[in-house]
Amino acid sequence: MALYTGICLVVLYALTATAAAQADMKDRCHWKCLTFAQLWPGSFCMTFSNIRCEIPKHVDSWTIHGLWPDGKRFCNATWKLTQDDIGDLWADLHQYWPSLINEDAFKFWKKEWSKHGTCGACADSMSCPHKYFSLVLQLRTKFAIDAAFSAAGIIPSCNNSYTFDHFHSALSYLGTHVNLQCFNNKKRQILMQVKIPLSKDLSLGCHTPEENFSKSYYKPCTNKAEIYFYPFTHHPYNPCS
């Protein structure tokens, strides 16, 4: 009788643990949109004063900031990224998803996986680290901002600026909710980042909640002033010095 009771308790515990895990995963999946963010390194370092920031010599275009399920962070503290998980992606990640603030690139990717990737893992397209990082690289190729700007005649410059509408027109293929973010410096709007909202099925146009930018260096670019798109130079903190 005692053995039977023990077996029942083990089965009950297993069922309870499974149900709890399923409920936890369901909660982690309770997000509607993803944000795919790309940074412009040519002006990125301007936002830092006390942190060493530099553009790796091999970087010459837009880089990835991250792919983030909205409203969810740090969904599985026990699921750690290993180098073996992304070994075959190493070269592309260094090229297109580098760390720009003097941090070991792998440590940066580990943080992105822990903070954001684990929350997207409930979706088939991101169900493991290799899928998550592969998907991010694919999105960077699919949503090639550099090619779109070049086709629209938008060229990095310290002297020439562009209108808000010019940028939005160049990125019209990304949908109406694409978010251009700027850094205000010396009364200039300087383009820093582009955020692309995606639905869970990776389609364009998901409407994300309004962000709180009160403590952010980046603000939504506005149509009240021209926007500058700075070039890469040897002075990352002040590219147009």
N, C-alpha and C positions, 0 to 999 in steps of 0.2 A: 504493500500500500504506500509506504514511504517512497519507494522507487517511482511508482506511478505518479505520485504527487510531485516529485522532483522533476520528472519529465514534463509534466503539464506546466510547471512553473517556467521551465526553460523555453518551451514552445511559446507560452504566453509572453515571456520577455522578448523573444525574437520577433513575434508579431507586433508587439508594442514598439520596439525599436524600429522596425521596418515602417510602420505607420508614421512614426515621428520623423523618420528620414524623408518619407514621401511628402509629408506636410511641410517640412523645412524646405525641400526643393521647390515645392509649389509656391512657397512664399518668395523664394529667391527669383522665381520666374515671373513674379507679379510686376513686370515692367512692360511698357508698351513700345517705347522707342529706344533706339541706340543713337549715340552721337559719334560720328567719325570726324576727328579733328586733325587738321594739317597746319603746321607752323611754317612761317617764312623766316628762315635763319638770318637773312640779310638784315633784319631789324630786331630780332629776338633778344639779343644781348642788351639792348638799350633799357630793358626793364629791370636790369640788375645793377646793383652798385657794390654790394658786399660779398657777392658770390662770383667766383671765377667762371667766366663764360667764354666759350670759344667755338668757332665753327671748324669741324674737322676738315682737313685739306681735300678729302675725297667727296665732300658734300657740296653740291652745286645747284640744288633746287629745293623744292618744297619737301619737308620731312614730316613724318607721322608724329602726332602728339599722342593719340590714343583712340581706342574704340571702347565706348563706355555705355553700358546699359543704364538708362536714366533712373535715378533715385535709389540705386542699390550699390553698396560697396562692401568689400571684404566678406564675401559670402561663404568662404570655406578656408579657414585659417590653416587647416592641416594639408591642403593640397598645394605642395610646393613645386615651383618650376625647376627643372634640372636642365643642364646643358644638353643632355642626350635628347630631351624632348624636341629641341629646335636645331639640332646639329646641322641638318642639311639646309637650314634657312639662314645660317650665320652670316654669310656674305651680304645677302639682300637686306637683312635687318641692320647691319652696320651701315649700309649705304642709305637706306630709306627711313630707318627709325633709330638714329643715333642719339646719344645723350649729349646735350650741348652745354651742360653746366659742370663739367669736370667730374662726372660720376661714372664709375665703371658701367659700361653699356649693359652687361648682363644683370647687374644689380637693378638698373632702371627697368629692364624688362621683367624681372622678378616682381618688382613693385606693381607694375601695370597688370601682370597676371593676377597677383594676390588681390589687388584693389578692385579690378574691373573684370578680368577674364573669368574668374571663378563665378561671377554673377551671370555671365553669358553662357556658361557651360551647360545650362539646361536646354539650350537650343541646339539642334542637330549640327548646325553649321559651325558651332564653337564648343563642341562637347569634350574637347581635350586641348591641352596647350598647343599641340602642333596644328590643329584645325584653327584655333583662335589666331595664332600668329600668321598662318598661311592666309587666312581670310583678310586680315589687316593689310598684308602686302598686296593681295588681289584688289582690294578696294582702292589702294593708292594708285594702282595702274588704271583701274576703271575710271576713277574720278581724277584724272590728271589735270590739275589746276594750271601747271606750267604751259601745257599745250593749249588750253582754253584761252589763257591770257595772251599767249603769243599770236594766236589766230585773231584775237580782238585788237591787236596792236598795242597791248599794255606791256611796256618794257621797263625794267627797273631803272630808276633815275633819282638823283638828288634834287634836280631842278624842275622836272616836269611832273605835274600832278594829273589826276583823273577824277572824273565825277563818280559819285556813288552809283548812278545809273549805268555808267560805262562798265563798272565792275559787275554789277548785277546782271547786266545783259550778257556779259562774257560767261557768266556762270548760270545762265537760265536753264541749262540742261540738268542742273542739280535740284530743280524745283523751287517753289516760291518761298520755302522756309529756310533756305540756306542763310547762314549767319556769318556776316563779315565782322571781324573784331579788330579794333584799332587801339593804338597807344597814342595818347596825346602828349606831344613834346614840342615846346616852343611854339605853341599855337598851331601846330600842324597835326593833322590826323595821319597816322602812319599805320599802314596795314600790317597786322601781325599774324592773324590766324583766320582760318575758314572752318566753320563747323557745319557738317552736313548731317541732317537728321534722317534716320532710316527706321523703317518699321522692323519688327522682329523677323519678318521674311526677307529683309534687306531691300525692300522696295523704297523708293524715294517718297518724301512728302509727309512723313510722320510729324505731327504737330506737337512739339515739346513744350512743357510748362515754361513760363518766363523765369529766367535766371536772376539771381541776386548778384549784381555786379558791384555792390557797395565797397567790397574789400578786394576787388580785383584790379590789376594793372590794366587789363583789357576791358574795353567797353564796346558795345555795338557801334560800328561805324554809322555815321549819320549823313544825310544829304544836305546838311547845313554848311558844309565846307568841303573843299577838294580833298582828295585822299592821295597820299604819297606812297610809293612802292619802292623802297630803298634797295640799292644794289648790294652785292657782297663786296666788302672791302677788307683791308688789313686792320681796320679799327672797328671791331664789332660793337663796342659800347657807344660809339659815335660814328657811324658809317659815313656820314657826310661832313666830317670835320675838315 
